[in-house]
């Protein structure tokens, strides 16, 4: 299911790009069923917290009617930032799969190393590099037109 969920996230990221949003998207599953699918809406919402991961976490909370998602998996096209990593930790996501690293803001391995910290009472399994090139290409294409 990992492959299909990452493909779904990439499709959603492409849709975000069509809406002039940074093409990052997130899928959350529970027992292999998609319960949340979201992309960045920061530009359209005019809220700096409207990142794909936070949007998807809020959707999953609404679906499950609880704020602990410790039986859920998250698939995101890009390494989560510091803010999103905090939300992932607070939601207690079970597993995180992501595409490309984010050298400027990534909070797993690129800029900060938060999810590997042994001091938390909840351990998140993290798997990176899923559809890495496709994720990088989307971001490059989006920002090439902006700069």
C-alpha positions in Angstrom: 0.0 0.0 0.0 2.9 2.4 0.5 3.5 2.8 -3.2 -0.2 3.5 -3.9 -0.4 6.0 -1.0 2.7 7.9 -2.2 1.3 8.0 -5.7 -1.9 9.4 -4.3 0.0 12.1 -2.4 2.0 13.0 -5.6 -1.3 13.4 -7.5 -2.6 15.7 -4.8 0.7 17.6 -4.9 0.2 18.2 -8.6 -3.3 19.4 -7.9 -1.9 21.9 -5.4 0.6 23.2 -8.0 -2.3 23.9 -10.3 -3.8 26.0 -7.5 -0.5 27.9 -7.2 0.3 26.2 -3.9 3.6 24.7 -3.0 3.2 21.1 -4.3 3.4 19.1 -1.1 0.6 16.7 -0.2 -0.2 14.3 2.5 -2.2 11.1 2.9 -3.1 9.6 6.3 -4.3 6.0 6.5 -5.8 3.8 9.2 -5.8 0.0 8.5 -4.8 0.7 4.9 -7.8 2.9 4.3 -7.3 6.5 3.3 -8.9 8.7 6.0 -7.3 12.1 5.0 -5.9 13.6 1.8 -4.6 17.1 1.8 -2.2 19.5 0.2 -0.7 22.9 1.2 -3.3 25.6 1.2 -1.2 28.3 2.7 -1.6 30.7 -0.2 -5.3 30.3 -0.6 -6.1 30.2 3.1 -3.6 33.0 3.9 -2.6 30.9 7.0 1.0 30.0 7.6 -0.1 26.8 9.3 -2.0 25.4 6.3 0.7 22.9 5.4 -0.4 19.5 3.9 0.5 17.6 7.1 -1.4 19.8 9.4 -4.4 19.9 7.1 -4.4 16.1 6.8 -4.0 15.6 10.6 -7.0 17.9 11.2 -9.0 15.9 8.7 -8.1 12.6 10.3 -9.0 14.0 13.7 -12.4 15.0 12.3 -12.9 11.5 10.8 -11.8 9.5 13.8 -13.3 11.9 16.4 -10.1 11.7 18.5 -6.8 13.6 18.5 -4.4 10.6 19.0 -3.6 9.0 15.7 -1.3 6.3 17.0 -2.8 3.6 14.7 -2.3 5.8 11.6 0.3 6.1 8.9 1.3 9.3 7.1 2.6 9.6 3.6 4.0 13.0 2.6 5.8 14.1 -0.5 8.5 16.1 1.3 10.3 15.9 4.6 8.2 17.7 7.2 9.2 21.1 8.5 9.7 21.9 12.2 6.0 23.0 12.6 4.6 19.9 10.9 7.0 17.6 12.8 5.7 19.0 16.0 2.1 18.3 14.9 3.1 14.7 13.8 4.6 14.1 17.3 1.6 15.6 19.1 -0.8 13.5 17.0 1.4 10.4 17.7 1.4 9.2 14.2 2.6 5.6 14.1 4.6 5.6 10.8 5.8 8.4 8.5 6.8 7.8 4.9 8.1 10.8 2.9 9.6 11.5 -0.5 12.4 14.0 -0.8 14.5 15.7 1.9 14.0 19.4 2.5 17.4 21.0 3.0 16.1 24.4 4.2 13.4 23.4 6.7 13.4 19.6 7.0 13.1 18.5 10.6 13.9 14.8 10.3 17.4 14.7 8.9 18.0 17.8 6.8 18.0 20.8 9.1 16.9 19.3 12.4 16.9 15.7 13.7 13.7 15.7 15.8 11.9 12.4 15.0 15.0 10.3 16.0 15.1 11.8 19.5 14.9 9.1 22.1 13.5 11.5 24.8 9.9 11.3 23.5 7.4 8.9 25.1 6.2 8.1 21.6 8.4 6.7 18.8 7.5 7.3 15.2 8.9 4.9 12.6 10.2 7.0 9.7 10.9 5.9 6.2 12.3 8.3 3.6 13.1 8.4 -0.1 9.7 7.2 -1.4 9.3 8.7 -4.9 12.2 11.0 -4.1 12.9 12.1 -7.6 9.2 12.8 -8.5 8.8 14.8 -5.3 11.9 16.9 -6.1 10.9 17.5 -9.7 7.5 18.9 -8.6 9.1 21.3 -6.2 11.8 22.3 -8.7 9.2 22.9 -11.4 7.0 25.0 -9.1 9.9 27.2 -7.8 11.6 27.5 -11.2 8.6 29.5 -12.3 8.6 31.7 -9.1 12.2 32.8 -9.2 
